[in-house]
Amino acid sequence: MKPETISFFDRVYEVVRLVPHGRVTSYGAIATYLGAARSARMVGYAMNASHTKDVPAHRVVNRKGLLTGKFHFDGTNLMQQLLQNEGIVVIDNQIQDFEKVFWNPSKEL
């Protein structure tokens, strides 16, 4: 499929599938990578709609490393548990050492 025929949500999912195990990215970093820097909220909407797809949505957090999307996961702590299973330390919904585990698609791809 040509990039112009792929929906924004599908383009978001393609990027999120590339986030390495044990790393996280942000809504804004994905939006910027896709050339839509002001569309971080749309990336969030895409993550909310991604649960029936093979997308590691738990690896996408806000720009401060907060688990703002956790309420869209089944169970109260599923997002945190998935991250912790990958070795990411989360305390009070905040990723610790955020700068060390942050993956920026604009710099990595």
Biopython code that builds the backbone (N, CA, C, O; Angstrom):
import numpy as np
from Bio.PDB.StructureBuilder import StructureBuilder

atoms = [
    (1, "MET", "N", (0.825, -1.183, 0.000)),
    (1, "MET", "CA", (0.000, 0.000, 0.000)),
    (1, "MET", "C", (0.877, 1.257, 0.000)),
    (1, "MET", "O", (1.891, 1.305, 0.696)),
    (2, "LYS", "N", (0.504, 2.235, -0.749)),
    (2, "LYS", "CA", (1.242, 3.482, -0.773)),
    (2, "LYS", "C", (0.985, 4.235, 0.527)),
    (2, "LYS", "O", (-0.123, 4.175, 1.061)),
    (3, "PRO", "N", (1.998, 4.954, 1.055)),
    (3, "PRO", "CA", (1.831, 5.679, 2.321)),
    (3, "PRO", "C", (0.624, 6.601, 2.343)),
    (3, "PRO", "O", (-0.017, 6.747, 3.384)),
    (4, "GLU", "N", (0.296, 7.232, 1.204)),
    (4, "GLU", "CA", (-0.829, 8.166, 1.201)),
    (4, "GLU", "C", (-2.180, 7.469, 1.284)),
    (4, "GLU", "O", (-3.190, 8.121, 1.547)),
    (5, "THR", "N", (-2.220, 6.150, 1.063)),
    (5, "THR", "CA", (-3.487, 5.424, 1.158)),
    (5, "THR", "C", (-3.657, 4.729, 2.504)),
    (5, "THR", "O", (-4.691, 4.113, 2.763)),
    (6, "ILE", "N", (-2.648, 4.828, 3.356)),
    (6, "ILE", "CA", (-2.724, 4.207, 4.672)),
    (6, "ILE", "C", (-3.290, 5.232, 5.647)),
    (6, "ILE", "O", (-2.879, 6.392, 5.636)),
    (7, "SER", "N", (-4.234, 4.810, 6.492)),
    (7, "SER", "CA", (-4.841, 5.747, 7.442)),
    (7, "SER", "C", (-3.819, 6.197, 8.487)),
    (7, "SER", "O", (-2.811, 5.531, 8.722)),
    (8, "PHE", "N", (-4.102, 7.334, 9.101)),
    (8, "PHE", "CA", (-3.223, 7.847, 10.150)),
    (8, "PHE", "C", (-3.067, 6.820, 11.260)),
    (8, "PHE", "O", (-1.952, 6.577, 11.723)),
    (9, "PHE", "N", (-4.173, 6.209, 11.696)),
    (9, "PHE", "CA", (-4.103, 5.204, 12.761)),
    (9, "PHE", "C", (-3.194, 4.054, 12.357)),
    (9, "PHE", "O", (-2.385, 3.600, 13.165)),
    (10, "ASP", "N", (-3.310, 3.575, 11.131)),
    (10, "ASP", "CA", (-2.462, 2.470, 10.680)),
    (10, "ASP", "C", (-0.996, 2.875, 10.626)),
    (10, "ASP", "O", (-0.116, 2.065, 10.918)),
    (11, "ARG", "N", (-0.730, 4.112, 10.259)),
    (11, "ARG", "CA", (0.656, 4.600, 10.266)),
    (11, "ARG", "C", (1.188, 4.645, 11.693)),
    (11, "ARG", "O", (2.351, 4.319, 11.929)),
    (12, "VAL", "N", (0.351, 5.044, 12.646)),
    (12, "VAL", "CA", (0.732, 5.043, 14.062)),
    (12, "VAL", "C", (1.059, 3.614, 14.489)),
    (12, "VAL", "O", (2.080, 3.374, 15.134)),
    (13, "TYR", "N", (0.197, 2.671, 14.133)),
    (13, "TYR", "CA", (0.407, 1.278, 14.536)),
    (13, "TYR", "C", (1.711, 0.728, 13.975)),
    (13, "TYR", "O", (2.405, -0.035, 14.648)),
    (14, "GLU", "N", (2.047, 1.111, 12.747)),
    (14, "GLU", "CA", (3.308, 0.655, 12.150)),
    (14, "GLU", "C", (4.497, 1.119, 12.986)),
    (14, "GLU", "O", (5.436, 0.355, 13.211)),
    (15, "VAL", "N", (4.460, 2.367, 13.446)),
    (15, "VAL", "CA", (5.555, 2.901, 14.259)),
    (15, "VAL", "C", (5.596, 2.206, 15.618)),
    (15, "VAL", "O", (6.664, 1.808, 16.083)),
    (16, "VAL", "N", (4.442, 2.060, 16.248)),
    (16, "VAL", "CA", (4.398, 1.457, 17.586)),
    (16, "VAL", "C", (4.909, 0.018, 17.550)),
    (16, "VAL", "O", (5.542, -0.434, 18.505)),
    (17, "ARG", "N", (4.649, -0.692, 16.486)),
    (17, "ARG", "CA", (5.148, -2.068, 16.373)),
    (17, "ARG", "C", (6.675, -2.117, 16.330)),
    (17, "ARG", "O", (7.261, -3.172, 16.571)),
    (18, "LEU", "N", (7.320, -1.006, 16.032)),
    (18, "LEU", "CA", (8.780, -0.941, 15.956)),
    (18, "LEU", "C", (9.446, -0.575, 17.279)),
    (18, "LEU", "O", (10.667, -0.676, 17.405)),
    (19, "VAL", "N", (8.652, -0.151, 18.269)),
    (19, "VAL", "CA", (9.226, 0.211, 19.567)),
    (19, "VAL", "C", (9.826, -1.057, 20.179)),
    (19, "VAL", "O", (9.118, -2.044, 20.377)),
    (20, "PRO", "N", (11.112, -1.034, 20.475)),
    (20, "PRO", "CA", (11.761, -2.243, 20.998)),
    (20, "PRO", "C", (11.237, -2.668, 22.371)),
    (20, "PRO", "O", (10.777, -1.848, 23.165)),
    (21, "HIS", "N", (11.319, -3.951, 22.618)),
    (21, "HIS", "CA", (11.008, -4.533, 23.930)),
    (21, "HIS", "C", (11.853, -3.809, 24.980)),
    (21, "HIS", "O", (13.054, -3.617, 24.790)),
    (22, "GLY", "N", (11.226, -3.410, 26.079)),
    (22, "GLY", "CA", (11.947, -2.744, 27.153)),
    (22, "GLY", "C", (12.189, -1.265, 26.934)),
    (22, "GLY", "O", (12.968, -0.648, 27.660)),
    (23, "ARG", "N", (11.529, -0.689, 25.941)),
    (23, "ARG", "CA", (11.653, 0.743, 25.652)),
    (23, "ARG", "C", (10.245, 1.329, 25.535)),
    (23, "ARG", "O", (9.273, 0.597, 25.348)),
    (24, "VAL", "N", (10.146, 2.643, 25.645)),
    (24, "VAL", "CA", (8.864, 3.338, 25.492)),
    (24, "VAL", "C", (9.065, 4.552, 24.598)),
    (24, "VAL", "O", (10.185, 5.026, 24.408)),
    (25, "THR", "N", (7.970, 5.040, 24.061)),
    (25, "THR", "CA", (7.974, 6.280, 23.306)),
    (25, "THR", "C", (6.776, 7.106, 23.750)),
    (25, "THR", "O", (6.013, 6.687, 24.620)),
    (26, "SER", "N", (6.615, 8.265, 23.160)),
    (26, "SER", "CA", (5.503, 9.134, 23.562)),
    (26, "SER", "C", (4.576, 9.399, 22.378)),
    (26, "SER", "O", (4.939, 9.215, 21.216)),
    (27, "TYR", "N", (3.386, 9.833, 22.716)),
    (27, "TYR", "CA", (2.406, 10.191, 21.694)),
    (27, "TYR", "C", (2.982, 11.267, 20.770)),
    (27, "TYR", "O", (2.873, 11.179, 19.547)),
    (28, "GLY", "N", (3.590, 12.272, 21.377)),
    (28, "GLY", "CA", (4.150, 13.376, 20.607)),
    (28, "GLY", "C", (5.306, 12.969, 19.715)),
    (28, "GLY", "O", (5.430, 13.470, 18.597)),
    (29, "ALA", "N", (6.160, 12.060, 20.195)),
    (29, "ALA", "CA", (7.289, 11.601, 19.383)),
    (29, "ALA", "C", (6.796, 10.870, 18.137)),
    (29, "ALA", "O", (7.369, 11.014, 17.057)),
    (30, "ILE", "N", (5.738, 10.090, 18.292)),
    (30, "ILE", "CA", (5.162, 9.388, 17.146)),
    (30, "ILE", "C", (4.550, 10.390, 16.178)),
    (30, "ILE", "O", (4.758, 10.301, 14.968)),
    (31, "ALA", "N", (3.796, 11.341, 16.712)),
    (31, "ALA", "CA", (3.164, 12.349, 15.857)),
    (31, "ALA", "C", (4.218, 13.131, 15.078)),
    (31, "ALA", "O", (4.058, 13.361, 13.879)),
    (32, "THR", "N", (5.278, 13.536, 15.741)),
    (32, "THR", "CA", (6.349, 14.280, 15.077)),
    (32, "THR", "C", (6.984, 13.441, 13.977)),
    (32, "THR", "O", (7.221, 13.934, 12.875)),
    (33, "TYR", "N", (7.259, 12.182, 14.272)),
    (33, "TYR", "CA", (7.851, 11.292, 13.279)),
    (33, "TYR", "C", (6.970, 11.170, 12.035)),
    (33, "TYR", "O", (7.468, 11.088, 10.912)),
    (34, "LEU", "N", (5.664, 11.160, 12.252)),
    (34, "LEU", "CA", (4.725, 11.013, 11.138)),
    (34, "LEU", "C", (4.463, 12.330, 10.413)),
    (34, "LEU", "O", (3.648, 12.376, 9.491)),
    (35, "GLY", "N", (5.144, 13.397, 10.820)),
    (35, "GLY", "CA", (4.973, 14.686, 10.159)),
    (35, "GLY", "C", (3.728, 15.422, 10.596)),
    (35, "GLY", "O", (3.242, 16.308, 9.892)),
    (36, "ALA", "N", (3.209, 15.059, 11.758)),
    (36, "ALA", "CA", (1.988, 15.679, 12.281)),
    (36, "ALA", "C", (2.222, 16.075, 13.738)),
    (36, "ALA", "O", (1.514, 15.624, 14.639)),
    (37, "ALA", "N", (3.222, 16.922, 13.951)),
    (37, "ALA", "CA", (3.698, 17.246, 15.296)),
    (37, "ALA", "C", (2.602, 17.695, 16.262)),
    (37, "ALA", "O", (2.738, 17.518, 17.472)),
    (38, "ARG", "N", (1.549, 18.256, 15.754)),
    (38, "ARG", "CA", (0.478, 18.746, 16.640)),
    (38, "ARG", "C", (-0.632, 17.718, 16.846)),
    (38, "ARG", "O", (-1.715, 18.056, 17.324)),
    (39, "SER", "N", (-0.364, 16.483, 16.492)),
    (39, "SER", "CA", (-1.398, 15.444, 16.540)),
    (39, "SER", "C", (-1.157, 14.381, 17.605)),
    (39, "SER", "O", (-1.566, 13.232, 17.433)),
    (40, "ALA", "N", (-0.502, 14.746, 18.696)),
    (40, "ALA", "CA", (-0.252, 13.778, 19.766)),
    (40, "ALA", "C", (-1.570, 13.188, 20.284)),
    (40, "ALA", "O", (-1.641, 11.999, 20.593)),
    (41, "ARG", "N", (-2.587, 14.006, 20.375)),
    (41, "ARG", "CA", (-3.884, 13.510, 20.852)),
    (41, "ARG", "C", (-4.462, 12.468, 19.900)),
    (41, "ARG", "O", (-5.067, 11.492, 20.342)),
    (42, "MET", "N", (-4.282, 12.668, 18.610)),
    (42, "MET", "CA", (-4.762, 11.676, 17.629)),
    (42, "MET", "C", (-4.010, 10.356, 17.786)),
    (42, "MET", "O", (-4.588, 9.284, 17.609)),
    (43, "VAL", "N", (-2.728, 10.434, 18.117)),
    (43, "VAL", "CA", (-1.961, 9.212, 18.394)),
    (43, "VAL", "C", (-2.574, 8.514, 19.604)),
    (43, "VAL", "O", (-2.692, 7.289, 19.622)),
    (44, "GLY", "N", (-2.961, 9.283, 20.604)),
    (44, "GLY", "CA", (-3.631, 8.711, 21.773)),
    (44, "GLY", "C", (-4.932, 8.027, 21.395)),
    (44, "GLY", "O", (-5.237, 6.944, 21.896)),
    (45, "TYR", "N", (-5.697, 8.649, 20.520)),
    (45, "TYR", "CA", (-6.942, 8.023, 20.058)),
    (45, "TYR", "C", (-6.646, 6.714, 19.332)),
    (45, "TYR", "O", (-7.373, 5.732, 19.484)),
    (46, "ALA", "N", (-5.578, 6.709, 18.547)),
    (46, "ALA", "CA", (-5.185, 5.482, 17.846)),
    (46, "ALA", "C", (-4.828, 4.390, 18.848)),
    (46, "ALA", "O", (-5.194, 3.229, 18.661)),
    (47, "MET", "N", (-4.113, 4.760, 19.915)),
    (47, "MET", "CA", (-3.748, 3.765, 20.937)),
    (47, "MET", "C", (-4.997, 3.227, 21.632)),
    (47, "MET", "O", (-5.075, 2.035, 21.929)),
    (48, "ASN", "N", (-5.955, 4.081, 21.887)),
    (48, "ASN", "CA", (-7.198, 3.637, 22.527)),
    (48, "ASN", "C", (-7.942, 2.639, 21.653)),
    (48, "ASN", "O", (-8.633, 1.758, 22.164)),
    (49, "ALA", "N", (-7.806, 2.771, 20.346)),
    (49, "ALA", "CA", (-8.512, 1.897, 19.406)),
    (49, "ALA", "C", (-7.678, 0.683, 18.987)),
    (49, "ALA", "O", (-8.113, -0.094, 18.138)),
    (50, "SER", "N", (-6.508, 0.512, 19.560)),
    (50, "SER", "CA", (-5.571, -0.504, 19.075)),
    (50, "SER", "C", (-5.679, -1.861, 19.761)),
    (50, "SER", "O", (-4.972, -2.793, 19.377)),
    (51, "HIS", "N", (-6.522, -1.997, 20.741)),
    (51, "HIS", "CA", (-6.504, -3.200, 21.575)),
    (51, "HIS", "C", (-6.946, -4.478, 20.860)),
    (51, "HIS", "O", (-6.722, -5.571, 21.380)),
    (52, "THR", "N", (-7.551, -4.372, 19.718)),
    (52, "THR", "CA", (-7.904, -5.582, 18.971)),
    (52, "THR", "C", (-6.865, -5.882, 17.891)),
    (52, "THR", "O", (-7.029, -6.808, 17.096)),
    (53, "LYS", "N", (-5.807, -5.094, 17.875)),
    (53, "LYS", "CA", (-4.747, -5.268, 16.883)),
    (53, "LYS", "C", (-3.478, -5.724, 17.600)),
    (53, "LYS", "O", (-3.392, -5.655, 18.826)),
    (54, "ASP", "N", (-2.517, -6.180, 16.846)),
    (54, "ASP", "CA", (-1.254, -6.627, 17.414)),
    (54, "ASP", "C", (-0.315, -5.430, 17.559)),
    (54, "ASP", "O", (0.659, -5.292, 16.820)),
    (55, "VAL", "N", (-0.630, -4.567, 18.528)),
    (55, "VAL", "CA", (0.119, -3.329, 18.735)),
    (55, "VAL", "C", (0.503, -3.246, 20.217)),
    (55, "VAL", "O", (-0.369, -3.343, 21.081)),
    (56, "PRO", "N", (1.789, -3.069, 20.523)),
    (56, "PRO", "CA", (2.206, -2.954, 21.928)),
    (56, "PRO", "C", (1.923, -1.553, 22.482)),
    (56, "PRO", "O", (2.846, -0.789, 22.766)),
    (57, "ALA", "N", (0.648, -1.235, 22.629)),
    (57, "ALA", "CA", (0.226, 0.102, 23.049)),
    (57, "ALA", "C", (0.757, 0.476, 24.431)),
    (57, "ALA", "O", (0.854, 1.659, 24.756)),
    (58, "HIS", "N", (1.099, -0.518, 25.243)),
    (58, "HIS", "CA", (1.614, -0.225, 26.585)),
    (58, "HIS", "C", (2.953, 0.507, 26.531)),
    (58, "HIS", "O", (3.380, 1.077, 27.535)),
    (59, "ARG", "N", (3.615, 0.502, 25.390)),
    (59, "ARG", "CA", (4.911, 1.162, 25.250)),
    (59, "ARG", "C", (4.792, 2.630, 24.856)),
    (59, "ARG", "O", (5.802, 3.283, 24.595)),
    (60, "VAL", "N", (3.576, 3.150, 24.811)),
    (60, "VAL", "CA", (3.366, 4.552, 24.452)),
    (60, "VAL", "C", (2.810, 5.288, 25.670)),
    (60, "VAL", "O", (1.760, 4.930, 26.204)),
    (61, "VAL", "N", (3.530, 6.314, 26.092)),
    (61, "VAL", "CA", (3.180, 7.072, 27.298)),
    (61, "VAL", "C", (3.207, 8.565, 26.964)),
    (61, "VAL", "O", (3.493, 8.947, 25.830)),
    (62, "ASN", "N", (2.912, 9.397, 27.950)),
    (62, "ASN", "CA", (2.952, 10.831, 27.649)),
    (62, "ASN", "C", (4.391, 11.344, 27.700)),
    (62, "ASN", "O", (5.307, 10.590, 28.029)),
    (63, "ARG", "N", (4.591, 12.604, 27.381)),
    (63, "ARG", "CA", (5.938, 13.159, 27.232)),
    (63, "ARG", "C", (6.726, 13.214, 28.532)),
    (63, "ARG", "O", (7.939, 13.428, 28.515)),
    (64, "LYS", "N", (6.052, 13.024, 29.650)),
    (64, "LYS", "CA", (6.730, 13.024, 30.950)),
    (64, "LYS", "C", (6.950, 11.607, 31.482)),
    (64, "LYS", "O", (7.502, 11.423, 32.567)),
    (65, "GLY", "N", (6.516, 10.613, 30.712)),
    (65, "GLY", "CA", (6.684, 9.229, 31.155)),
    (65, "GLY", "C", (5.569, 8.731, 32.041)),
    (65, "GLY", "O", (5.733, 7.731, 32.739)),
    (66, "LEU", "N", (4.439, 9.409, 32.027)),
    (66, "LEU", "CA", (3.285, 8.992, 32.820)),
    (66, "LEU", "C", (2.416, 8.023, 32.030)),
    (66, "LEU", "O", (2.267, 8.155, 30.815)),
    (67, "LEU", "N", (1.848, 7.053, 32.727)),
    (67, "LEU", "CA", (0.984, 6.052, 32.097)),
    (67, "LEU", "C", (-0.426, 6.604, 31.942)),
    (67, "LEU", "O", (-1.360, 6.120, 32.582)),
    (68, "THR", "N", (-0.580, 7.602, 31.107)),
    (68, "THR", "CA", (-1.873, 8.262, 30.951)),
    (68, "THR", "C", (-2.894, 7.393, 30.235)),
    (68, "THR", "O", (-4.094, 7.649, 30.345)),
    (69, "GLY", "N", (-2.456, 6.376, 29.508)),
    (69, "GLY", "CA", (-3.382, 5.515, 28.783)),
    (69, "GLY", "C", (-3.794, 4.276, 29.544)),
    (69, "GLY", "O", (-4.476, 3.414, 28.990)),
    (70, "LYS", "N", (-3.398, 4.164, 30.800)),
    (70, "LYS", "CA", (-3.619, 2.917, 31.541)),
    (70, "LYS", "C", (-5.089, 2.566, 31.724)),
    (70, "LYS", "O", (-5.417, 1.391, 31.891)),
    (71, "PHE", "N", (-5.964, 3.532, 31.699)),
    (71, "PHE", "CA", (-7.383, 3.263, 31.919)),
    (71, "PHE", "C", (-8.041, 2.581, 30.721)),
    (71, "PHE", "O", (-9.176, 2.114, 30.815)),
    (72, "HIS", "N", (-7.330, 2.524, 29.604)),
    (72, "HIS", "CA", (-7.860, 1.879, 28.410)),
    (72, "HIS", "C", (-7.432, 0.413, 28.298)),
    (72, "HIS", "O", (-7.725, -0.254, 27.306)),
    (73, "PHE", "N", (-6.744, -0.072, 29.316)),
    (73, "PHE", "CA", (-6.330, -1.473, 29.360)),
    (73, "PHE", "C", (-7.254, -2.238, 30.296)),
    (73, "PHE", "O", (-7.765, -1.683, 31.269)),
    (74, "ASP", "N", (-7.464, -3.517, 29.995)),
    (74, "ASP", "CA", (-8.243, -4.354, 30.908)),
    (74, "ASP", "C", (-7.486, -4.472, 32.219)),
    (74, "ASP", "O", (-6.271, -4.671, 32.221)),
    (75, "GLY", "N", (-8.191, -4.353, 33.327)),
    (75, "GLY", "CA", (-7.535, -4.426, 34.625)),
    (75, "GLY", "C", (-6.903, -3.096, 34.973)),
    (75, "GLY", "O", (-6.496, -2.347, 34.085)),
    (76, "THR", "N", (-6.817, -2.800, 36.242)),
    (76, "THR", "CA", (-6.355, -1.486, 36.675)),
    (76, "THR", "C", (-4.858, -1.278, 36.493)),
    (76, "THR", "O", (-4.415, -0.141, 36.333)),
    (77, "ASN", "N", (-4.072, -2.346, 36.514)),
    (77, "ASN", "CA", (-2.621, -2.185, 36.428)),
    (77, "ASN", "C", (-1.991, -2.935, 35.268)),
    (77, "ASN", "O", (-0.782, -3.164, 35.277)),
    (78, "LEU", "N", (-2.777, -3.326, 34.265)),
    (78, "LEU", "CA", (-2.237, -4.139, 33.182)),
    (78, "LEU", "C", (-1.122, -3.427, 32.420)),
    (78, "LEU", "O", (-0.105, -4.047, 32.107)),
    (79, "MET", "N", (-1.289, -2.148, 32.118)),
    (79, "MET", "CA", (-0.252, -1.418, 31.389)),
    (79, "MET", "C", (1.051, -1.438, 32.181)),
    (79, "MET", "O", (2.114, -1.717, 31.626)),
    (80, "GLN", "N", (0.971, -1.149, 33.455)),
    (80, "GLN", "CA", (2.160, -1.153, 34.315)),
    (80, "GLN", "C", (2.778, -2.546, 34.372)),
    (80, "GLN", "O", (3.999, -2.682, 34.296)),
    (81, "GLN", "N", (1.959, -3.573, 34.505)),
    (81, "GLN", "CA", (2.471, -4.938, 34.572)),
    (81, "GLN", "C", (3.191, -5.321, 33.283)),
    (81, "GLN", "O", (4.249, -5.949, 33.331)),
    (82, "LEU", "N", (2.631, -4.949, 32.132)),
    (82, "LEU", "CA", (3.271, -5.255, 30.849)),
    (82, "LEU", "C", (4.635, -4.570, 30.745)),
    (82, "LEU", "O", (5.604, -5.169, 30.278)),
    (83, "LEU", "N", (4.703, -3.323, 31.180)),
    (83, "LEU", "CA", (5.972, -2.598, 31.152)),
    (83, "LEU", "C", (6.981, -3.222, 32.113)),
    (83, "LEU", "O", (8.149, -3.398, 31.766)),
    (84, "GLN", "N", (6.528, -3.552, 33.311)),
    (84, "GLN", "CA", (7.424, -4.148, 34.293)),
    (84, "GLN", "C", (7.927, -5.513, 33.826)),
    (84, "GLN", "O", (9.062, -5.887, 34.122)),
    (85, "ASN", "N", (7.097, -6.256, 33.103)),
    (85, "ASN", "CA", (7.527, -7.541, 32.547)),
    (85, "ASN", "C", (8.662, -7.349, 31.534)),
    (85, "ASN", "O", (9.410, -8.284, 31.247)),
    (86, "GLU", "N", (8.781, -6.145, 31.002)),
    (86, "GLU", "CA", (9.847, -5.838, 30.045)),
    (86, "GLU", "C", (11.043, -5.172, 30.723)),
    (86, "GLU", "O", (11.984, -4.741, 30.056)),
    (87, "GLY", "N", (10.999, -5.093, 32.054)),
    (87, "GLY", "CA", (12.123, -4.544, 32.803)),
    (87, "GLY", "C", (12.052, -3.059, 33.071)),
    (87, "GLY", "O", (13.017, -2.480, 33.570)),
    (88, "ILE", "N", (10.942, -2.428, 32.756)),
    (88, "ILE", "CA", (10.775, -0.995, 32.991)),
    (88, "ILE", "C", (10.220, -0.790, 34.392)),
    (88, "ILE", "O", (9.231, -1.416, 34.774)),
    (89, "VAL", "N", (10.857, 0.082, 35.149)),
    (89, "VAL", "CA", (10.424, 0.361, 36.518)),
    (89, "VAL", "C", (9.384, 1.475, 36.484)),
    (89, "VAL", "O", (9.611, 2.543, 35.916)),
    (90, "VAL", "N", (8.230, 1.201, 37.112)),
    (90, "VAL", "CA", (7.143, 2.173, 37.173)),
    (90, "VAL", "C", (6.774, 2.379, 38.633)),
    (90, "VAL", "O", (6.468, 1.419, 39.342)),
    (91, "ILE", "N", (6.802, 3.620, 39.082)),
    (91, "ILE", "CA", (6.406, 3.966, 40.448)),
    (91, "ILE", "C", (5.386, 5.089, 40.360)),
    (91, "ILE", "O", (5.640, 6.126, 39.748)),
    (92, "ASP", "N", (4.220, 4.873, 40.984)),
    (92, "ASP", "CA", (3.139, 5.870, 40.974)),
    (92, "ASP", "C", (2.809, 6.331, 39.548)),
    (92, "ASP", "O", (2.717, 7.527, 39.275)),
    (93, "ASN", "N", (2.634, 5.359, 38.651)),
    (93, "ASN", "CA", (2.271, 5.612, 37.254)),
    (93, "ASN", "C", (3.319, 6.405, 36.479)),
    (93, "ASN", "O", (3.020, 6.952, 35.418)),
    (94, "GLN", "N", (4.535, 6.473, 36.995)),
    (94, "GLN", "CA", (5.624, 7.229, 36.379)),
    (94, "GLN", "C", (6.770, 6.283, 36.046)),
    (94, "GLN", "O", (7.250, 5.549, 36.910)),
    (95, "ILE", "N", (7.205, 6.306, 34.790)),
    (95, "ILE", "CA", (8.349, 5.485, 34.388)),
    (95, "ILE", "C", (9.612, 6.094, 34.978)),
    (95, "ILE", "O", (9.871, 7.287, 34.827)),
    (96, "GLN", "N", (10.387, 5.266, 35.646)),
    (96, "GLN", "CA", (11.647, 5.708, 36.222)),
    (96, "GLN", "C", (12.737, 5.639, 35.151)),
    (96, "GLN", "O", (12.683, 4.797, 34.254)),
    (97, "ASP", "N", (13.715, 6.522, 35.252)),
    (97, "ASP", "CA", (14.789, 6.608, 34.255)),
    (97, "ASP", "C", (14.210, 6.736, 32.847)),
    (97, "ASP", "O", (14.663, 6.082, 31.907)),
    (98, "PHE", "N", (13.212, 7.582, 32.728)),
    (98, "PHE", "CA", (12.493, 7.751, 31.469)),
    (98, "PHE", "C", (13.436, 8.052, 30.306)),
    (98, "PHE", "O", (13.269, 7.502, 29.217)),
    (99, "GLU", "N", (14.416, 8.911, 30.523)),
    (99, "GLU", "CA", (15.331, 9.288, 29.441)),
    (99, "GLU", "C", (16.112, 8.077, 28.923)),
    (99, "GLU", "O", (16.442, 8.009, 27.739)),
    (100, "LYS", "N", (16.405, 7.130, 29.804)),
    (100, "LYS", "CA", (17.196, 5.951, 29.420)),
    (100, "LYS", "C", (16.387, 4.943, 28.611)),
    (100, "LYS", "O", (16.940, 4.253, 27.755)),
    (101, "VAL", "N", (15.091, 4.851, 28.869)),
    (101, "VAL", "CA", (14.257, 3.864, 28.165)),
    (101, "VAL", "C", (13.451, 4.479, 27.026)),
    (101, "VAL", "O", (12.738, 3.775, 26.312)),
    (102, "PHE", "N", (13.568, 5.797, 26.860)),
    (102, "PHE", "CA", (12.813, 6.485, 25.814)),
    (102, "PHE", "C", (13.380, 6.156, 24.444)),
    (102, "PHE", "O", (14.591, 6.205, 24.228)),
    (103, "TRP", "N", (12.485, 5.818, 23.520)),
    (103, "TRP", "CA", (12.837, 5.504, 22.129)),
    (103, "TRP", "C", (12.186, 6.544, 21.236)),
    (103, "TRP", "O", (10.962, 6.666, 21.198)),
    (104, "ASN", "N", (13.015, 7.293, 20.516)),
    (104, "ASN", "CA", (12.516, 8.351, 19.656)),
    (104, "ASN", "C", (12.567, 7.875, 18.204)),
    (104, "ASN", "O", (13.654, 7.718, 17.648)),
    (105, "PRO", "N", (11.417, 7.644, 17.587)),
    (105, "PRO", "CA", (11.427, 7.130, 16.209)),
    (105, "PRO", "C", (12.119, 8.078, 15.235)),
    (105, "PRO", "O", (12.675, 7.618, 14.238)),
    (106, "SER", "N", (12.102, 9.369, 15.487)),
    (106, "SER", "CA", (12.759, 10.316, 14.584)),
    (106, "SER", "C", (14.270, 10.151, 14.574)),
    (106, "SER", "O", (14.935, 10.488, 13.594)),
    (107, "LYS", "N", (14.807, 9.630, 15.672)),
    (107, "LYS", "CA", (16.258, 9.440, 15.766)),
    (107, "LYS", "C", (16.664, 7.986, 15.525)),
    (107, "LYS", "O", (17.807, 7.710, 15.160)),
    (108, "GLU", "N", (15.739, 7.071, 15.726)),
    (108, "GLU", "CA", (16.059, 5.643, 15.658)),
    (108, "GLU", "C", (15.729, 5.024, 14.306)),
    (108, "GLU", "O", (16.301, 3.997, 13.941)),
    (109, "LEU", "N", (14.815, 5.635, 13.559)),
    (109, "LEU", "CA", (14.403, 5.052, 12.271)),
    (109, "LEU", "C", (14.990, 5.825, 11.111)),
    (109, "LEU", "O", (14.751, 5.479, 9.954)),
]
sb = StructureBuilder()
sb.init_structure("model")
sb.init_model(0)
sb.init_chain("A")
sb.init_seg("    ")
for serial, (resi, resn, name, xyz) in enumerate(atoms, 1):
    if name == "N":
        sb.init_residue(resn, " ", resi, " ")
    sb.init_atom(name, np.array(xyz, "f"), 0.0, 1.0, " ", f" {name:<3s}", serial, name[0])
structure = sb.get_structure()
